[in-house]
Amino acid sequence: MNASELRDKTPDELRDQLVQLKKEAFNLRFQQASGQMESTARMRAVRRDVARVKTILNEKAAAAASEA
């Protein structure tokens, strides 16, 4: 997922995406703790995707605040 794809989404869609990513991160942490994790690189990708979504949400909020 890249930032340009995220910028095309609405804030509600971004919040839904954020919830899904956080659930996935939670599940990955449990897999790691129990030794069932297959791809450790996925944890890093999910963490970065969460940060990307939060950044875009903050940008949209700042843009909305400056317009008002």
PyMOL Python script that loads the backbone (N, CA, C, O; Angstrom):
from pymol import cmd

cmd.read_pdbstr("""\
ATOM      1  N   MET A   1       0.848  -1.161   0.000  1.00  0.00           N
ATOM      2  CA  MET A   1       0.000   0.000   0.000  1.00  0.00           C
ATOM      3  C   MET A   1       0.901   1.232   0.000  1.00  0.00           C
ATOM      4  O   MET A   1       1.843   1.321   0.787  1.00  0.00           O
ATOM      5  N   ASN A   2       0.604   2.181  -0.888  1.00  0.00           N
ATOM      6  CA  ASN A   2       1.415   3.383  -0.903  1.00  0.00           C
ATOM      7  C   ASN A   2       0.568   4.608  -0.567  1.00  0.00           C
ATOM      8  O   ASN A   2      -0.660   4.539  -0.524  1.00  0.00           O
ATOM      9  N   ALA A   3       1.233   5.708  -0.334  1.00  0.00           N
ATOM     10  CA  ALA A   3       0.558   6.912   0.153  1.00  0.00           C
ATOM     11  C   ALA A   3      -0.428   7.469  -0.869  1.00  0.00           C
ATOM     12  O   ALA A   3      -1.460   8.019  -0.485  1.00  0.00           O
ATOM     13  N   SER A   4      -0.136   7.341  -2.145  1.00  0.00           N
ATOM     14  CA  SER A   4      -1.050   7.892  -3.149  1.00  0.00           C
ATOM     15  C   SER A   4      -2.388   7.147  -3.147  1.00  0.00           C
ATOM     16  O   SER A   4      -3.437   7.753  -3.366  1.00  0.00           O
ATOM     17  N   GLU A   5      -2.349   5.842  -2.900  1.00  0.00           N
ATOM     18  CA  GLU A   5      -3.603   5.078  -2.791  1.00  0.00           C
ATOM     19  C   GLU A   5      -4.405   5.540  -1.584  1.00  0.00           C
ATOM     20  O   GLU A   5      -5.630   5.642  -1.644  1.00  0.00           O
ATOM     21  N   LEU A   6      -3.708   5.818  -0.489  1.00  0.00           N
ATOM     22  CA  LEU A   6      -4.388   6.223   0.738  1.00  0.00           C
ATOM     23  C   LEU A   6      -4.980   7.615   0.619  1.00  0.00           C
ATOM     24  O   LEU A   6      -6.034   7.890   1.193  1.00  0.00           O
ATOM     25  N   ARG A   7      -4.321   8.492  -0.114  1.00  0.00           N
ATOM     26  CA  ARG A   7      -4.832   9.862  -0.256  1.00  0.00           C
ATOM     27  C   ARG A   7      -6.149   9.895  -1.026  1.00  0.00           C
ATOM     28  O   ARG A   7      -6.926  10.838  -0.883  1.00  0.00           O
ATOM     29  N   ASP A   8      -6.403   8.876  -1.837  1.00  0.00           N
ATOM     30  CA  ASP A   8      -7.647   8.808  -2.604  1.00  0.00           C
ATOM     31  C   ASP A   8      -8.829   8.370  -1.747  1.00  0.00           C
ATOM     32  O   ASP A   8      -9.977   8.528  -2.162  1.00  0.00           O
ATOM     33  N   LYS A   9      -8.574   7.826  -0.571  1.00  0.00           N
ATOM     34  CA  LYS A   9      -9.644   7.313   0.288  1.00  0.00           C
ATOM     35  C   LYS A   9     -10.205   8.411   1.177  1.00  0.00           C
ATOM     36  O   LYS A   9      -9.550   9.419   1.442  1.00  0.00           O
ATOM     37  N   THR A  10     -11.428   8.193   1.629  1.00  0.00           N
ATOM     38  CA  THR A  10     -12.059   9.136   2.551  1.00  0.00           C
ATOM     39  C   THR A  10     -11.535   8.883   3.967  1.00  0.00           C
ATOM     40  O   THR A  10     -10.995   7.811   4.241  1.00  0.00           O
ATOM     41  N   PRO A  11     -11.688   9.860   4.868  1.00  0.00           N
ATOM     42  CA  PRO A  11     -11.240   9.641   6.253  1.00  0.00           C
ATOM     43  C   PRO A  11     -11.904   8.429   6.919  1.00  0.00           C
ATOM     44  O   PRO A  11     -11.262   7.734   7.707  1.00  0.00           O
ATOM     45  N   ASP A  12     -13.185   8.167   6.610  1.00  0.00           N
ATOM     46  CA  ASP A  12     -13.851   6.998   7.192  1.00  0.00           C
ATOM     47  C   ASP A  12     -13.209   5.702   6.709  1.00  0.00           C
ATOM     48  O   ASP A  12     -13.006   4.771   7.489  1.00  0.00           O
ATOM     49  N   GLU A  13     -12.893   5.652   5.424  1.00  0.00           N
ATOM     50  CA  GLU A  13     -12.238   4.461   4.884  1.00  0.00           C
ATOM     51  C   GLU A  13     -10.855   4.285   5.511  1.00  0.00           C
ATOM     52  O   GLU A  13     -10.427   3.163   5.784  1.00  0.00           O
ATOM     53  N   LEU A  14     -10.165   5.397   5.734  1.00  0.00           N
ATOM     54  CA  LEU A  14      -8.838   5.321   6.357  1.00  0.00           C
ATOM     55  C   LEU A  14      -8.936   4.817   7.791  1.00  0.00           C
ATOM     56  O   LEU A  14      -8.092   4.036   8.231  1.00  0.00           O
ATOM     57  N   ARG A  15      -9.955   5.254   8.520  1.00  0.00           N
ATOM     58  CA  ARG A  15     -10.122   4.780   9.898  1.00  0.00           C
ATOM     59  C   ARG A  15     -10.409   3.290   9.921  1.00  0.00           C
ATOM     60  O   ARG A  15      -9.896   2.571  10.777  1.00  0.00           O
ATOM     61  N   ASP A  16     -11.233   2.818   8.980  1.00  0.00           N
ATOM     62  CA  ASP A  16     -11.518   1.382   8.877  1.00  0.00           C
ATOM     63  C   ASP A  16     -10.236   0.608   8.567  1.00  0.00           C
ATOM     64  O   ASP A  16      -9.981  -0.449   9.144  1.00  0.00           O
ATOM     65  N   GLN A  17      -9.437   1.148   7.651  1.00  0.00           N
ATOM     66  CA  GLN A  17      -8.173   0.517   7.288  1.00  0.00           C
ATOM     67  C   GLN A  17      -7.248   0.453   8.501  1.00  0.00           C
ATOM     68  O   GLN A  17      -6.560  -0.546   8.713  1.00  0.00           O
ATOM     69  N   LEU A  18      -7.235   1.520   9.294  1.00  0.00           N
ATOM     70  CA  LEU A  18      -6.394   1.576  10.485  1.00  0.00           C
ATOM     71  C   LEU A  18      -6.809   0.505  11.495  1.00  0.00           C
ATOM     72  O   LEU A  18      -5.953  -0.148  12.092  1.00  0.00           O
ATOM     73  N   VAL A  19      -8.104   0.325  11.686  1.00  0.00           N
ATOM     74  CA  VAL A  19      -8.598  -0.702  12.606  1.00  0.00           C
ATOM     75  C   VAL A  19      -8.167  -2.088  12.128  1.00  0.00           C
ATOM     76  O   VAL A  19      -7.728  -2.914  12.928  1.00  0.00           O
ATOM     77  N   GLN A  20      -8.292  -2.341  10.832  1.00  0.00           N
ATOM     78  CA  GLN A  20      -7.900  -3.639  10.291  1.00  0.00           C
ATOM     79  C   GLN A  20      -6.400  -3.887  10.477  1.00  0.00           C
ATOM     80  O   GLN A  20      -5.984  -4.989  10.833  1.00  0.00           O
ATOM     81  N   LEU A  21      -5.603  -2.860  10.233  1.00  0.00           N
ATOM     82  CA  LEU A  21      -4.156  -3.016  10.386  1.00  0.00           C
ATOM     83  C   LEU A  21      -3.771  -3.258  11.837  1.00  0.00           C
ATOM     84  O   LEU A  21      -2.876  -4.055  12.119  1.00  0.00           O
ATOM     85  N   LYS A  22      -4.440  -2.577  12.755  1.00  0.00           N
ATOM     86  CA  LYS A  22      -4.126  -2.780  14.172  1.00  0.00           C
ATOM     87  C   LYS A  22      -4.513  -4.192  14.621  1.00  0.00           C
ATOM     88  O   LYS A  22      -3.810  -4.802  15.427  1.00  0.00           O
ATOM     89  N   LYS A  23      -5.622  -4.708  14.101  1.00  0.00           N
ATOM     90  CA  LYS A  23      -6.010  -6.085  14.416  1.00  0.00           C
ATOM     91  C   LYS A  23      -4.964  -7.062  13.879  1.00  0.00           C
ATOM     92  O   LYS A  23      -4.597  -8.029  14.546  1.00  0.00           O
ATOM     93  N   GLU A  24      -4.495  -6.791  12.665  1.00  0.00           N
ATOM     94  CA  GLU A  24      -3.486  -7.672  12.083  1.00  0.00           C
ATOM     95  C   GLU A  24      -2.196  -7.627  12.898  1.00  0.00           C
ATOM     96  O   GLU A  24      -1.569  -8.662  13.125  1.00  0.00           O
ATOM     97  N   ALA A  25      -1.800  -6.437  13.339  1.00  0.00           N
ATOM     98  CA  ALA A  25      -0.595  -6.310  14.154  1.00  0.00           C
ATOM     99  C   ALA A  25      -0.750  -7.074  15.464  1.00  0.00           C
ATOM    100  O   ALA A  25       0.191  -7.719  15.928  1.00  0.00           O
ATOM    101  N   PHE A  26      -1.926  -6.999  16.053  1.00  0.00           N
ATOM    102  CA  PHE A  26      -2.205  -7.731  17.289  1.00  0.00           C
ATOM    103  C   PHE A  26      -2.046  -9.231  17.069  1.00  0.00           C
ATOM    104  O   PHE A  26      -1.401  -9.920  17.859  1.00  0.00           O
ATOM    105  N   ASN A  27      -2.640  -9.727  15.991  1.00  0.00           N
ATOM    106  CA  ASN A  27      -2.546 -11.151  15.683  1.00  0.00           C
ATOM    107  C   ASN A  27      -1.105 -11.570  15.390  1.00  0.00           C
ATOM    108  O   ASN A  27      -0.682 -12.661  15.772  1.00  0.00           O
ATOM    109  N   LEU A  28      -0.361 -10.709  14.716  1.00  0.00           N
ATOM    110  CA  LEU A  28       1.033 -11.029  14.430  1.00  0.00           C
ATOM    111  C   LEU A  28       1.864 -11.097  15.707  1.00  0.00           C
ATOM    112  O   LEU A  28       2.766 -11.927  15.816  1.00  0.00           O
ATOM    113  N   ARG A  29       1.567 -10.230  16.673  1.00  0.00           N
ATOM    114  CA  ARG A  29       2.293 -10.282  17.943  1.00  0.00           C
ATOM    115  C   ARG A  29       2.025 -11.596  18.665  1.00  0.00           C
ATOM    116  O   ARG A  29       2.929 -12.175  19.267  1.00  0.00           O
ATOM    117  N   PHE A  30       0.787 -12.064  18.604  1.00  0.00           N
ATOM    118  CA  PHE A  30       0.467 -13.349  19.231  1.00  0.00           C
ATOM    119  C   PHE A  30       1.169 -14.490  18.509  1.00  0.00           C
ATOM    120  O   PHE A  30       1.670 -15.414  19.150  1.00  0.00           O
ATOM    121  N   GLN A  31       1.212 -14.435  17.191  1.00  0.00           N
ATOM    122  CA  GLN A  31       1.905 -15.475  16.438  1.00  0.00           C
ATOM    123  C   GLN A  31       3.385 -15.500  16.793  1.00  0.00           C
ATOM    124  O   GLN A  31       3.981 -16.569  16.928  1.00  0.00           O
ATOM    125  N   GLN A  32       3.970 -14.326  16.943  1.00  0.00           N
ATOM    126  CA  GLN A  32       5.386 -14.258  17.291  1.00  0.00           C
ATOM    127  C   GLN A  32       5.630 -14.839  18.679  1.00  0.00           C
ATOM    128  O   GLN A  32       6.596 -15.572  18.888  1.00  0.00           O
ATOM    129  N   ALA A  33       4.763 -14.515  19.617  1.00  0.00           N
ATOM    130  CA  ALA A  33       4.935 -14.987  20.993  1.00  0.00           C
ATOM    131  C   ALA A  33       4.793 -16.504  21.081  1.00  0.00           C
ATOM    132  O   ALA A  33       5.458 -17.150  21.890  1.00  0.00           O
ATOM    133  N   SER A  34       3.923 -17.067  20.241  1.00  0.00           N
ATOM    134  CA  SER A  34       3.709 -18.508  20.298  1.00  0.00           C
ATOM    135  C   SER A  34       4.617 -19.273  19.335  1.00  0.00           C
ATOM    136  O   SER A  34       4.550 -20.500  19.260  1.00  0.00           O
ATOM    137  N   GLY A  35       5.458 -18.556  18.606  1.00  0.00           N
ATOM    138  CA  GLY A  35       6.395 -19.219  17.708  1.00  0.00           C
ATOM    139  C   GLY A  35       5.794 -19.712  16.419  1.00  0.00           C
ATOM    140  O   GLY A  35       6.376 -20.578  15.765  1.00  0.00           O
ATOM    141  N   GLN A  36       4.646 -19.189  16.027  1.00  0.00           N
ATOM    142  CA  GLN A  36       3.980 -19.646  14.809  1.00  0.00           C
ATOM    143  C   GLN A  36       4.159 -18.693  13.635  1.00  0.00           C
ATOM    144  O   GLN A  36       3.597 -18.917  12.563  1.00  0.00           O
ATOM    145  N   MET A  37       4.928 -17.646  13.825  1.00  0.00           N
ATOM    146  CA  MET A  37       5.062 -16.632  12.785  1.00  0.00           C
ATOM    147  C   MET A  37       5.865 -17.165  11.611  1.00  0.00           C
ATOM    148  O   MET A  37       6.938 -17.744  11.781  1.00  0.00           O
ATOM    149  N   GLU A  38       5.321 -16.957  10.407  1.00  0.00           N
ATOM    150  CA  GLU A  38       5.985 -17.424   9.199  1.00  0.00           C
ATOM    151  C   GLU A  38       6.839 -16.320   8.585  1.00  0.00           C
ATOM    152  O   GLU A  38       7.955 -16.574   8.133  1.00  0.00           O
ATOM    153  N   SER A  39       6.317 -15.099   8.570  1.00  0.00           N
ATOM    154  CA  SER A  39       7.032 -14.002   7.932  1.00  0.00           C
ATOM    155  C   SER A  39       7.208 -12.851   8.913  1.00  0.00           C
ATOM    156  O   SER A  39       6.261 -12.117   9.197  1.00  0.00           O
ATOM    157  N   THR A  40       8.405 -12.700   9.421  1.00  0.00           N
ATOM    158  CA  THR A  40       8.657 -11.619  10.375  1.00  0.00           C
ATOM    159  C   THR A  40       8.649 -10.260   9.687  1.00  0.00           C
ATOM    160  O   THR A  40       8.439  -9.240  10.342  1.00  0.00           O
ATOM    161  N   ALA A  41       8.872 -10.232   8.397  1.00  0.00           N
ATOM    162  CA  ALA A  41       8.864  -8.971   7.654  1.00  0.00           C
ATOM    163  C   ALA A  41       7.466  -8.353   7.613  1.00  0.00           C
ATOM    164  O   ALA A  41       7.320  -7.143   7.440  1.00  0.00           O
ATOM    165  N   ARG A  42       6.450  -9.183   7.772  1.00  0.00           N
ATOM    166  CA  ARG A  42       5.078  -8.666   7.734  1.00  0.00           C
ATOM    167  C   ARG A  42       4.816  -7.716   8.902  1.00  0.00           C
ATOM    168  O   ARG A  42       4.064  -6.753   8.755  1.00  0.00           O
ATOM    169  N   MET A  43       5.425  -7.972  10.052  1.00  0.00           N
ATOM    170  CA  MET A  43       5.245  -7.080  11.205  1.00  0.00           C
ATOM    171  C   MET A  43       5.732  -5.677  10.877  1.00  0.00           C
ATOM    172  O   MET A  43       5.067  -4.687  11.184  1.00  0.00           O
ATOM    173  N   ARG A  44       6.884  -5.605  10.261  1.00  0.00           N
ATOM    174  CA  ARG A  44       7.444  -4.302   9.893  1.00  0.00           C
ATOM    175  C   ARG A  44       6.547  -3.595   8.880  1.00  0.00           C
ATOM    176  O   ARG A  44       6.307  -2.392   8.990  1.00  0.00           O
ATOM    177  N   ALA A  45       6.053  -4.339   7.897  1.00  0.00           N
ATOM    178  CA  ALA A  45       5.196  -3.754   6.870  1.00  0.00           C
ATOM    179  C   ALA A  45       3.902  -3.226   7.481  1.00  0.00           C
ATOM    180  O   ALA A  45       3.440  -2.145   7.115  1.00  0.00           O
ATOM    181  N   VAL A  46       3.318  -3.975   8.402  1.00  0.00           N
ATOM    182  CA  VAL A  46       2.067  -3.546   9.035  1.00  0.00           C
ATOM    183  C   VAL A  46       2.301  -2.299   9.884  1.00  0.00           C
ATOM    184  O   VAL A  46       1.491  -1.373   9.861  1.00  0.00           O
ATOM    185  N   ARG A  47       3.396  -2.273  10.627  1.00  0.00           N
ATOM    186  CA  ARG A  47       3.722  -1.096  11.441  1.00  0.00           C
ATOM    187  C   ARG A  47       3.869   0.141  10.573  1.00  0.00           C
ATOM    188  O   ARG A  47       3.389   1.218  10.927  1.00  0.00           O
ATOM    189  N   ARG A  48       4.523  -0.013   9.451  1.00  0.00           N
ATOM    190  CA  ARG A  48       4.726   1.120   8.547  1.00  0.00           C
ATOM    191  C   ARG A  48       3.420   1.541   7.884  1.00  0.00           C
ATOM    192  O   ARG A  48       3.185   2.730   7.672  1.00  0.00           O
ATOM    193  N   ASP A  49       2.572   0.571   7.558  1.00  0.00           N
ATOM    194  CA  ASP A  49       1.263   0.901   6.979  1.00  0.00           C
ATOM    195  C   ASP A  49       0.409   1.669   7.979  1.00  0.00           C
ATOM    196  O   ASP A  49      -0.296   2.605   7.603  1.00  0.00           O
ATOM    197  N   VAL A  50       0.469   1.278   9.256  1.00  0.00           N
ATOM    198  CA  VAL A  50      -0.266   1.992  10.297  1.00  0.00           C
ATOM    199  C   VAL A  50       0.227   3.436  10.356  1.00  0.00           C
ATOM    200  O   VAL A  50      -0.578   4.365  10.421  1.00  0.00           O
ATOM    201  N   ALA A  51       1.521   3.623  10.335  1.00  0.00           N
ATOM    202  CA  ALA A  51       2.086   4.970  10.386  1.00  0.00           C
ATOM    203  C   ALA A  51       1.669   5.782   9.163  1.00  0.00           C
ATOM    204  O   ALA A  51       1.373   6.972   9.270  1.00  0.00           O
ATOM    205  N   ARG A  52       1.650   5.132   8.006  1.00  0.00           N
ATOM    206  CA  ARG A  52       1.260   5.806   6.768  1.00  0.00           C
ATOM    207  C   ARG A  52      -0.192   6.273   6.847  1.00  0.00           C
ATOM    208  O   ARG A  52      -0.504   7.404   6.475  1.00  0.00           O
ATOM    209  N   VAL A  53      -1.075   5.406   7.331  1.00  0.00           N
ATOM    210  CA  VAL A  53      -2.488   5.749   7.439  1.00  0.00           C
ATOM    211  C   VAL A  53      -2.680   6.902   8.422  1.00  0.00           C
ATOM    212  O   VAL A  53      -3.436   7.834   8.150  1.00  0.00           O
ATOM    213  N   LYS A  54      -1.996   6.837   9.559  1.00  0.00           N
ATOM    214  CA  LYS A  54      -2.113   7.913  10.550  1.00  0.00           C
ATOM    215  C   LYS A  54      -1.617   9.242   9.989  1.00  0.00           C
ATOM    216  O   LYS A  54      -2.206  10.291  10.251  1.00  0.00           O
ATOM    217  N   THR A  55      -0.539   9.194   9.220  1.00  0.00           N
ATOM    218  CA  THR A  55       0.004  10.411   8.621  1.00  0.00           C
ATOM    219  C   THR A  55      -0.994  11.038   7.660  1.00  0.00           C
ATOM    220  O   THR A  55      -1.214  12.249   7.690  1.00  0.00           O
ATOM    221  N   ILE A  56      -1.596  10.222   6.811  1.00  0.00           N
ATOM    222  CA  ILE A  56      -2.565  10.729   5.839  1.00  0.00           C
ATOM    223  C   ILE A  56      -3.790  11.293   6.555  1.00  0.00           C
ATOM    224  O   ILE A  56      -4.317  12.333   6.160  1.00  0.00           O
ATOM    225  N   LEU A  57      -4.245  10.608   7.610  1.00  0.00           N
ATOM    226  CA  LEU A  57      -5.382  11.115   8.384  1.00  0.00           C
ATOM    227  C   LEU A  57      -5.067  12.477   8.990  1.00  0.00           C
ATOM    228  O   LEU A  57      -5.903  13.380   8.965  1.00  0.00           O
ATOM    229  N   ASN A  58      -3.861  12.625   9.535  1.00  0.00           N
ATOM    230  CA  ASN A  58      -3.463  13.906  10.107  1.00  0.00           C
ATOM    231  C   ASN A  58      -3.363  14.986   9.041  1.00  0.00           C
ATOM    232  O   ASN A  58      -3.734  16.133   9.290  1.00  0.00           O
ATOM    233  N   GLU A  59      -2.871  14.640   7.863  1.00  0.00           N
ATOM    234  CA  GLU A  59      -2.794  15.608   6.773  1.00  0.00           C
ATOM    235  C   GLU A  59      -4.184  16.073   6.369  1.00  0.00           C
ATOM    236  O   GLU A  59      -4.414  17.264   6.162  1.00  0.00           O
ATOM    237  N   LYS A  60      -5.117  15.118   6.258  1.00  0.00           N
ATOM    238  CA  LYS A  60      -6.492  15.485   5.885  1.00  0.00           C
ATOM    239  C   LYS A  60      -7.147  16.331   6.960  1.00  0.00           C
ATOM    240  O   LYS A  60      -7.891  17.259   6.643  1.00  0.00           O
ATOM    241  N   ALA A  61      -6.887  16.029   8.226  1.00  0.00           N
ATOM    242  CA  ALA A  61      -7.459  16.816   9.325  1.00  0.00           C
ATOM    243  C   ALA A  61      -6.889  18.227   9.316  1.00  0.00           C
ATOM    244  O   ALA A  61      -7.624  19.190   9.535  1.00  0.00           O
ATOM    245  N   ALA A  62      -5.599  18.363   9.068  1.00  0.00           N
ATOM    246  CA  ALA A  62      -4.975  19.686   9.010  1.00  0.00           C
ATOM    247  C   ALA A  62      -5.502  20.502   7.838  1.00  0.00           C
ATOM    248  O   ALA A  62      -5.723  21.707   7.961  1.00  0.00           O
ATOM    249  N   ALA A  63      -5.700  19.846   6.710  1.00  0.00           N
ATOM    250  CA  ALA A  63      -6.235  20.535   5.538  1.00  0.00           C
ATOM    251  C   ALA A  63      -7.668  21.012   5.802  1.00  0.00           C
ATOM    252  O   ALA A  63      -8.041  22.120   5.416  1.00  0.00           O
ATOM    253  N   ALA A  64      -8.459  20.172   6.457  1.00  0.00           N
ATOM    254  CA  ALA A  64      -9.843  20.544   6.777  1.00  0.00           C
ATOM    255  C   ALA A  64      -9.876  21.692   7.775  1.00  0.00           C
ATOM    256  O   ALA A  64     -10.731  22.572   7.680  1.00  0.00           O
ATOM    257  N   ALA A  65      -8.956  21.690   8.724  1.00  0.00           N
ATOM    258  CA  ALA A  65      -8.910  22.748   9.741  1.00  0.00           C
ATOM    259  C   ALA A  65      -8.480  24.082   9.125  1.00  0.00           C
ATOM    260  O   ALA A  65      -8.973  25.140   9.519  1.00  0.00           O
ATOM    261  N   SER A  66      -7.570  24.029   8.169  1.00  0.00           N
ATOM    262  CA  SER A  66      -7.100  25.262   7.553  1.00  0.00           C
ATOM    263  C   SER A  66      -8.153  25.878   6.629  1.00  0.00           C
ATOM    264  O   SER A  66      -8.174  27.092   6.429  1.00  0.00           O
ATOM    265  N   GLU A  67      -9.024  25.037   6.069  1.00  0.00           N
ATOM    266  CA  GLU A  67     -10.091  25.542   5.201  1.00  0.00           C
ATOM    267  C   GLU A  67     -11.193  26.211   5.994  1.00  0.00           C
ATOM    268  O   GLU A  67     -11.836  27.144   5.513  1.00  0.00           O
ATOM    269  N   ALA A  68     -11.411  25.736   7.210  1.00  0.00           N
ATOM    270  CA  ALA A  68     -12.518  26.263   8.019  1.00  0.00           C
ATOM    271  C   ALA A  68     -12.174  27.574   8.693  1.00  0.00           C
ATOM    272  O   ALA A  68     -13.005  28.138   9.406  1.00  0.00           O
TER     273      ALA A  68
END
""", "prot")
cmd.dss("prot")
cmd.show_as("cartoon", "prot")
cmd.util.cbc("prot")
cmd.orient("prot")
